[in-house]
Amino acid sequence: MHPLETLVAATHTPFDDQGALRLSLVERQAEHLLSTGIDTVFIGGTTGEFSSLSTDERLALSTRWGEVATGTPMRVVVHVGSTRVEEAQALARHAASHGAVAVSALAPFYVKPRSVEDLITVCSEIASVVPDLPFYFYDIPALTGVHLPMPEFLSRARERVPNLVGLKFTNPDLIAYQSCQRAGGGSWDLPWGIDECLLAALAVGARGAVGSGYNFAGPPYRRLLAAFQRGDLAVAREEQYRGVQVVETLARRGYLASAKAVMRRLGVDIGPVRAPLARLDSEQEAALISELDQMGFWDWVAVELR
């Protein structure tokens, strides 16, 4: 019931140059991730630009990942969150029928739940349509604007959301995170959602993580985990700081657009971002690749360039 106690790549949605879905590239994404030791994906989330996708596009993306994962070690978690509960329910049912191992939903972010009770009601309505599938609430207050106490949510939600297994915790509040870990006798699955401070989360008990960085920097993060597990904090800190450097470098020009440029350089051309995100021009992309080269990034990720 805890499928996210590992490194989980929050995958990009592939587009062509005109911004249309290019689902033929999903197989290449999956191959690349498996080659770097990542066998679980979180699709259609923030990294996947879900808020720029239509319902039909989200359904098609879920279908394609389910097809590609069939017969492979890849496990698919589908983000179904929406401003409309009915849409989230439809996405959840579809995910369940196409091989997803879990679903997750963030809070409605236009008309927002104003209390923990309101949030539990929303989650209950979504999760109830897939009662046999693990459900994760996706806490990302910086983007949803929903700032509710997650320890209280966990302490109150289990009775009304029986298939709730935990949180995708994309929230820098390590104090609340520790309280969540102790809620319910430590029974919750709480994958950490901020790549650049994974080591801090591990130090207070994290067992898994979901992040965009695991698409293109899986090897250094896997080395970080291995070093932490054997007690080699010097190596773990070095690998973590590499992650910090990469995030800072990508963010200077637009994080998601830059991340897609990195994927292209690694042989997985998943196209540009969609508006309202801004694309990189050729000069920006060349400067980005040069900066990453100077810091040694391509050696860190240890993936053969194609």
C-alpha positions as a LaTeX table, in Angstrom:
\begin{tabular}{lrrr}
\hline
Residue & $x$ (\AA) & $y$ (\AA) & $z$ (\AA) \\
\hline
Met1 & 0.00 & 0.00 & 0.00 \\
His2 & 3.05 & 2.32 & 0.04 \\
Pro3 & 4.17 & 2.47 & $-3.60$ \\
Leu4 & 6.07 & 5.76 & $-3.21$ \\
Glu5 & 8.77 & 4.65 & $-0.78$ \\
Thr6 & 11.38 & 5.09 & $-3.51$ \\
Leu7 & 12.61 & 7.78 & $-5.92$ \\
Val8 & 9.69 & 8.72 & $-8.15$ \\
Ala9 & 10.11 & 10.83 & $-11.28$ \\
Ala10 & 7.48 & 13.54 & $-11.72$ \\
Thr11 & 7.45 & 13.29 & $-15.48$ \\
His12 & 7.17 & 15.94 & $-18.16$ \\
Thr13 & 4.36 & 15.87 & $-20.68$ \\
Pro14 & 5.77 & 15.59 & $-24.21$ \\
Phe15 & 4.66 & 18.13 & $-26.82$ \\
Asp16 & 5.59 & 18.80 & $-30.42$ \\
Asp17 & 6.85 & 22.18 & $-31.58$ \\
Gln18 & 3.27 & 23.42 & $-32.04$ \\
Gly19 & 2.36 & 22.45 & $-28.47$ \\
Ala20 & 0.24 & 19.38 & $-29.31$ \\
Leu21 & 0.61 & 16.19 & $-27.29$ \\
Arg22 & 3.28 & 13.87 & $-28.66$ \\
Leu23 & 2.50 & 10.66 & $-26.81$ \\
Ser24 & 4.78 & 8.55 & $-28.99$ \\
Leu25 & 7.63 & 9.87 & $-26.82$ \\
Val26 & 6.32 & 8.32 & $-23.59$ \\
Glu27 & 8.05 & 5.04 & $-24.40$ \\
Arg28 & 11.38 & 6.84 & $-24.75$ \\
Gln29 & 10.80 & 8.60 & $-21.41$ \\
Ala30 & 10.14 & 5.29 & $-19.69$ \\
Glu31 & 13.20 & 3.65 & $-21.28$ \\
His32 & 15.42 & 6.49 & $-20.14$ \\
Leu33 & 14.13 & 6.38 & $-16.56$ \\
Leu34 & 14.51 & 2.63 & $-16.26$ \\
Ser35 & 18.07 & 2.91 & $-17.60$ \\
Thr36 & 18.91 & 5.27 & $-14.72$ \\
Gly37 & 17.31 & 3.11 & $-12.03$ \\
Ile38 & 13.97 & 4.93 & $-11.72$ \\
Asp39 & 11.00 & 2.57 & $-11.93$ \\
Thr40 & 8.09 & 4.70 & $-10.67$ \\
Val41 & 6.56 & 7.78 & $-12.28$ \\
Phe42 & 4.13 & 10.46 & $-11.12$ \\
Ile43 & 2.40 & 11.68 & $-14.27$ \\
Gly44 & 0.24 & 14.70 & $-15.02$ \\
Gly45 & 1.41 & 16.76 & $-12.06$ \\
Thr46 & 3.06 & 20.16 & $-11.80$ \\
Thr47 & 6.07 & 19.02 & $-13.84$ \\
Gly48 & 3.63 & 17.54 & $-16.34$ \\
Glu49 & 1.95 & 20.95 & $-16.81$ \\
Phe50 & $-1.43$ & 19.45 & $-15.93$ \\
Ser51 & $-3.06$ & 22.88 & $-15.58$ \\
Ser52 & $-2.34$ & 23.51 & $-19.27$ \\
Leu53 & $-3.91$ & 20.21 & $-20.38$ \\
Ser54 & $-7.51$ & 19.54 & $-21.30$ \\
Thr55 & $-9.36$ & 16.67 & $-19.65$ \\
Asp56 & $-9.11$ & 14.62 & $-22.84$ \\
Glu57 & $-5.36$ & 15.23 & $-22.98$ \\
Arg58 & $-4.95$ & 14.11 & $-19.38$ \\
Leu59 & $-6.93$ & 10.95 & $-20.10$ \\
Ala60 & $-4.83$ & 10.25 & $-23.19$ \\
Leu61 & $-1.60$ & 10.77 & $-21.23$ \\
Ser62 & $-2.76$ & 8.33 & $-18.56$ \\
Thr63 & $-3.76$ & 5.79 & $-21.20$ \\
Arg64 & $-0.39$ & 5.97 & $-22.93$ \\
Trp65 & 1.65 & 5.60 & $-19.75$ \\
Gly66 & $-0.46$ & 2.60 & $-18.81$ \\
Glu67 & 0.21 & 1.02 & $-22.20$ \\
Val68 & 3.94 & 1.68 & $-22.06$ \\
Ala69 & 4.31 & 0.40 & $-18.48$ \\
Thr70 & 2.52 & $-2.88$ & $-19.18$ \\
Gly71 & 4.97 & $-5.76$ & $-19.07$ \\
Thr72 & 7.80 & $-3.62$ & $-17.66$ \\
Pro73 & 8.98 & $-2.85$ & $-14.11$ \\
Met74 & 7.57 & 0.69 & $-14.46$ \\
Arg75 & 4.82 & 1.69 & $-12.03$ \\
Val76 & 2.53 & 4.62 & $-12.77$ \\
Val77 & 0.96 & 7.02 & $-10.27$ \\
Val78 & $-1.53$ & 9.42 & $-11.85$ \\
His79 & $-2.20$ & 12.93 & $-10.60$ \\
Val80 & $-5.93$ & 13.60 & $-10.92$ \\
Gly81 & $-6.30$ & 16.90 & $-9.07$ \\
Ser82 & $-8.53$ & 19.57 & $-10.58$ \\
Thr83 & $-10.59$ & 22.63 & $-9.76$ \\
Arg84 & $-13.60$ & 20.37 & $-10.44$ \\
Val85 & $-14.22$ & 17.32 & $-8.27$ \\
Glu86 & $-16.15$ & 15.63 & $-11.10$ \\
Glu87 & $-13.13$ & 15.90 & $-13.41$ \\
Ala88 & $-10.86$ & 14.49 & $-10.73$ \\
Gln89 & $-13.22$ & 11.56 & $-10.23$ \\
Ala90 & $-13.29$ & 10.82 & $-13.96$ \\
Leu91 & $-9.49$ & 10.94 & $-14.13$ \\
Ala92 & $-9.21$ & 8.65 & $-11.11$ \\
Arg93 & $-11.59$ & 6.06 & $-12.55$ \\
His94 & $-9.68$ & 6.14 & $-15.82$ \\
Ala95 & $-6.32$ & 5.73 & $-14.05$ \\
Ala96 & $-7.62$ & 2.74 & $-12.12$ \\
Ser97 & $-8.78$ & 1.06 & $-15.33$ \\
His98 & $-5.43$ & 1.66 & $-17.05$ \\
Gly99 & $-3.04$ & 0.09 & $-14.58$ \\
Ala100 & $-2.16$ & 2.91 & $-12.17$ \\
Val101 & $-0.75$ & 1.76 & $-8.84$ \\
Ala102 & $-2.05$ & 4.88 & $-7.07$ \\
Val103 & $-3.68$ & 8.24 & $-7.67$ \\
Ser104 & $-2.99$ & 11.62 & $-6.12$ \\
Ala105 & $-4.80$ & 14.94 & $-6.07$ \\
Leu106 & $-3.90$ & 18.44 & $-4.98$ \\
Ala107 & $-6.46$ & 20.79 & $-3.49$ \\
Pro108 & $-8.81$ & 22.77 & $-5.75$ \\
Phe109 & $-6.86$ & 25.97 & $-6.25$ \\
Tyr110 & $-9.34$ & 28.57 & $-7.51$ \\
Val111 & $-12.25$ & 28.19 & $-5.12$ \\
Lys112 & $-10.22$ & 26.74 & $-2.29$ \\
Pro113 & $-11.15$ & 24.52 & 0.65 \\
Arg114 & $-11.08$ & 26.82 & 3.68 \\
Ser115 & $-10.71$ & 24.21 & 6.41 \\
Val116 & $-9.32$ & 20.74 & 7.03 \\
Glu117 & $-12.90$ & 19.49 & 7.05 \\
Asp118 & $-13.51$ & 20.98 & 3.60 \\
Leu119 & $-10.33$ & 19.37 & 2.30 \\
Ile120 & $-11.27$ & 15.97 & 3.72 \\
Thr121 & $-14.63$ & 16.23 & 1.97 \\
Val122 & $-12.95$ & 16.92 & $-1.38$ \\
Cys123 & $-10.48$ & 14.06 & $-0.95$ \\
Ser124 & $-13.24$ & 11.70 & 0.14 \\
Glu125 & $-15.29$ & 12.45 & $-2.95$ \\
Ile126 & $-12.32$ & 11.80 & $-5.25$ \\
Ala127 & $-10.89$ & 8.76 & $-3.49$ \\
Ser128 & $-14.25$ & 7.06 & $-3.04$ \\
Val129 & $-14.56$ & 6.31 & $-6.76$ \\
Val130 & $-11.38$ & 4.18 & $-6.65$ \\
Pro131 & $-11.71$ & 2.47 & $-3.25$ \\
Asp132 & $-9.18$ & $-0.25$ & $-4.04$ \\
Leu133 & $-6.43$ & 2.13 & $-5.15$ \\
Pro134 & $-4.04$ & 3.97 & $-2.80$ \\
Phe135 & $-4.79$ & 7.69 & $-2.67$ \\
Tyr136 & $-2.30$ & 10.45 & $-1.82$ \\
Phe137 & $-3.15$ & 14.05 & $-1.06$ \\
Tyr138 & $-0.67$ & 16.30 & $-2.88$ \\
Asp139 & 0.27 & 19.15 & $-0.55$ \\
Ile140 & 1.86 & 21.99 & $-2.53$ \\
Pro141 & 0.69 & 25.19 & $-0.82$ \\
Ala142 & 3.09 & 27.49 & $-2.68$ \\
Leu143 & 1.14 & 26.86 & $-5.90$ \\
Thr144 & $-2.39$ & 26.04 & $-4.71$ \\
Gly145 & $-2.53$ & 28.72 & $-2.02$ \\
Val146 & $-4.12$ & 26.13 & 0.30 \\
His147 & $-2.24$ & 26.33 & 3.60 \\
Leu148 & $-3.83$ & 23.79 & 5.92 \\
Pro149 & $-2.18$ & 21.77 & 8.72 \\
Met150 & $-1.27$ & 18.38 & 7.32 \\
Pro151 & $-0.79$ & 16.68 & 10.71 \\
Glu152 & $-4.41$ & 17.55 & 11.53 \\
Phe153 & $-5.53$ & 16.41 & 8.09 \\
Leu154 & $-3.93$ & 13.00 & 8.60 \\
Ser155 & $-5.30$ & 12.63 & 12.11 \\
Arg156 & $-8.87$ & 13.25 & 10.91 \\
Ala157 & $-9.00$ & 11.88 & 7.36 \\
Arg158 & $-8.57$ & 8.14 & 7.72 \\
Glu159 & $-12.15$ & 7.34 & 8.71 \\
Arg160 & $-13.65$ & 9.25 & 5.78 \\
Val161 & $-10.93$ & 8.43 & 3.23 \\
Pro162 & $-10.10$ & 4.78 & 3.97 \\
Asn163 & $-7.80$ & 4.38 & 0.96 \\
Leu164 & $-5.73$ & 7.45 & 1.92 \\
Val165 & $-2.19$ & 6.16 & 2.40 \\
Gly166 & $-0.28$ & 9.43 & 2.75 \\
Leu167 & 0.85 & 12.73 & 1.32 \\
Lys168 & 3.03 & 13.92 & $-1.52$ \\
Phe169 & 4.66 & 16.52 & 0.70 \\
Thr170 & 5.86 & 19.39 & $-1.51$ \\
Asn171 & 6.12 & 21.79 & 1.37 \\
Pro172 & 9.39 & 22.97 & 2.99 \\
Asp173 & 7.93 & 22.78 & 6.52 \\
Leu174 & 10.10 & 20.07 & 8.06 \\
Ile175 & 8.49 & 20.62 & 11.46 \\
Ala176 & 5.05 & 19.72 & 10.10 \\
Tyr177 & 6.65 & 16.89 & 8.15 \\
Gln178 & 7.98 & 15.31 & 11.32 \\
Ser179 & 4.56 & 15.59 & 12.96 \\
Cys180 & 3.01 & 13.90 & 9.92 \\
Gln181 & 5.49 & 11.04 & 10.25 \\
Arg182 & 4.36 & 10.43 & 13.80 \\
Ala183 & 0.66 & 10.65 & 13.02 \\
Gly184 & $-1.12$ & 7.32 & 13.05 \\
Gly185 & 1.79 & 5.60 & 14.72 \\
Gly186 & 4.06 & 6.23 & 11.73 \\
Ser187 & 1.81 & 4.39 & 9.29 \\
Trp188 & 1.63 & 7.03 & 6.56 \\
Asp189 & 3.61 & 7.09 & 3.30 \\
Leu190 & 5.05 & 10.60 & 2.99 \\
Pro191 & 7.21 & 11.02 & $-0.12$ \\
Trp192 & 9.20 & 14.24 & 0.01 \\
Gly193 & 8.61 & 16.65 & $-2.88$ \\
Ile194 & 11.50 & 19.16 & $-2.88$ \\
Asp195 & 14.55 & 17.73 & $-4.64$ \\
Glu196 & 17.08 & 20.28 & $-3.45$ \\
Cys197 & 16.61 & 19.45 & 0.24 \\
Leu198 & 16.02 & 15.70 & 0.04 \\
Leu199 & 18.90 & 15.02 & 2.43 \\
Ala200 & 17.27 & 17.10 & 5.16 \\
Ala201 & 14.05 & 15.12 & 4.75 \\
Leu202 & 15.94 & 11.83 & 4.91 \\
Ala203 & 17.56 & 12.97 & 8.14 \\
Val204 & 14.14 & 13.29 & 9.77 \\
Gly205 & 12.80 & 10.03 & 8.41 \\
Ala206 & 11.72 & 10.33 & 4.76 \\
Arg207 & 11.65 & 6.99 & 2.94 \\
Gly208 & 10.78 & 8.16 & $-0.56$ \\
Ala209 & 10.60 & 11.23 & $-2.77$ \\
Val210 & 8.76 & 12.53 & $-5.83$ \\
Gly211 & 10.49 & 15.12 & $-7.96$ \\
Ser212 & 11.21 & 16.45 & $-11.42$ \\
Gly213 & 14.96 & 16.19 & $-10.92$ \\
Tyr214 & 14.80 & 12.41 & $-10.98$ \\
Asn215 & 14.03 & 12.59 & $-14.71$ \\
Phe216 & 17.48 & 13.91 & $-15.57$ \\
Ala217 & 19.54 & 13.46 & $-12.40$ \\
Gly218 & 18.50 & 10.07 & $-11.12$ \\
Pro219 & 22.06 & 8.74 & $-10.67$ \\
Pro220 & 23.32 & 11.45 & $-8.27$ \\
Tyr221 & 20.15 & 11.23 & $-6.20$ \\
Arg222 & 20.45 & 7.45 & $-6.06$ \\
Arg223 & 24.06 & 7.92 & $-4.89$ \\
Leu224 & 22.79 & 10.37 & $-2.28$ \\
Leu225 & 20.36 & 7.76 & $-0.95$ \\
Ala226 & 23.00 & 5.05 & $-0.92$ \\
Ala227 & 25.49 & 7.28 & 0.90 \\
Phe228 & 22.90 & 8.26 & 3.49 \\
Gln229 & 21.94 & 4.66 & 4.10 \\
Arg230 & 25.55 & 3.66 & 4.76 \\
Gly231 & 26.13 & 6.71 & 6.97 \\
Asp232 & 28.49 & 8.52 & 4.59 \\
Leu233 & 27.18 & 12.05 & 5.12 \\
Ala234 & 30.11 & 13.72 & 3.36 \\
Val235 & 29.22 & 12.02 & 0.08 \\
Ala236 & 25.49 & 12.54 & 0.65 \\
Arg237 & 26.04 & 16.27 & 1.19 \\
Glu238 & 28.14 & 16.52 & $-1.96$ \\
Glu239 & 25.47 & 14.83 & $-4.07$ \\
Gln240 & 22.77 & 17.01 & $-2.50$ \\
Tyr241 & 24.65 & 20.20 & $-3.25$ \\
Arg242 & 24.96 & 19.10 & $-6.86$ \\
Gly243 & 21.17 & 18.99 & $-6.89$ \\
Val244 & 21.04 & 22.50 & $-5.46$ \\
Gln245 & 23.38 & 23.80 & $-8.16$ \\
Val246 & 21.33 & 22.20 & $-10.90$ \\
Val247 & 18.02 & 23.59 & $-9.62$ \\
Glu248 & 19.48 & 27.08 & $-9.29$ \\
Thr249 & 20.93 & 26.92 & $-12.81$ \\
Leu250 & 17.69 & 25.73 & $-14.39$ \\
Ala251 & 15.54 & 28.20 & $-12.47$ \\
Arg252 & 17.45 & 31.23 & $-13.76$ \\
Arg253 & 15.94 & 30.78 & $-17.23$ \\
Gly254 & 12.66 & 29.11 & $-16.29$ \\
Tyr255 & 12.86 & 25.78 & $-14.52$ \\
Leu256 & 10.55 & 23.60 & $-16.61$ \\
Ala257 & 11.66 & 24.98 & $-19.97$ \\
Ser258 & 15.28 & 24.43 & $-18.94$ \\
Ala259 & 14.55 & 20.93 & $-17.65$ \\
Lys260 & 13.04 & 19.98 & $-20.99$ \\
Ala261 & 16.18 & 21.31 & $-22.73$ \\
Val262 & 18.28 & 19.06 & $-20.48$ \\
Met263 & 16.11 & 16.07 & $-21.35$ \\
Arg264 & 16.62 & 16.83 & $-25.04$ \\
Arg265 & 20.39 & 16.91 & $-24.50$ \\
Leu266 & 20.10 & 13.51 & $-22.80$ \\
Gly267 & 18.41 & 12.06 & $-25.86$ \\
Val268 & 14.78 & 12.39 & $-24.76$ \\
Asp269 & 13.35 & 15.20 & $-26.87$ \\
Ile270 & 10.00 & 15.89 & $-25.18$ \\
Gly271 & 9.53 & 19.25 & $-26.86$ \\
Pro272 & 8.88 & 22.69 & $-25.39$ \\
Val273 & 6.70 & 23.91 & $-22.53$ \\
Arg274 & 3.23 & 25.29 & $-23.09$ \\
Ala275 & 2.10 & 28.83 & $-22.44$ \\
Pro276 & 1.89 & 30.54 & $-20.02$ \\
Leu277 & 5.39 & 29.13 & $-19.47$ \\
Ala278 & 8.01 & 30.71 & $-21.74$ \\
Arg279 & 10.16 & 28.67 & $-24.09$ \\
Leu280 & 13.94 & 29.05 & $-24.21$ \\
Asp281 & 15.39 & 30.54 & $-27.35$ \\
Ser282 & 18.45 & 28.98 & $-28.96$ \\
Glu283 & 20.88 & 31.34 & $-27.25$ \\
Gln284 & 19.38 & 30.68 & $-23.81$ \\
Glu285 & 19.50 & 26.94 & $-24.36$ \\
Ala286 & 23.11 & 27.04 & $-25.53$ \\
Ala287 & 24.10 & 29.10 & $-22.47$ \\
Leu288 & 22.29 & 26.68 & $-20.18$ \\
Ile289 & 24.02 & 23.64 & $-21.66$ \\
Ser290 & 27.37 & 25.41 & $-21.38$ \\
Glu291 & 26.82 & 26.24 & $-17.69$ \\
Leu292 & 25.88 & 22.65 & $-16.92$ \\
Asp293 & 28.94 & 21.44 & $-18.80$ \\
Gln294 & 31.21 & 23.73 & $-16.79$ \\
Met295 & 29.87 & 22.43 & $-13.47$ \\
Gly296 & 30.36 & 18.79 & $-14.57$ \\
Phe297 & 26.66 & 17.95 & $-14.75$ \\
Trp298 & 26.93 & 15.52 & $-17.65$ \\
Asp299 & 29.46 & 13.46 & $-15.72$ \\
Trp300 & 27.31 & 13.54 & $-12.58$ \\
Val301 & 24.30 & 12.07 & $-14.33$ \\
Ala302 & 26.44 & 9.44 & $-16.05$ \\
Val303 & 24.05 & 8.97 & $-18.97$ \\
Glu304 & 25.49 & 8.43 & $-22.43$ \\
Leu305 & 24.59 & 11.38 & $-24.64$ \\
Arg306 & 22.94 & 10.53 & $-27.92$ \\
\hline
\end{tabular}
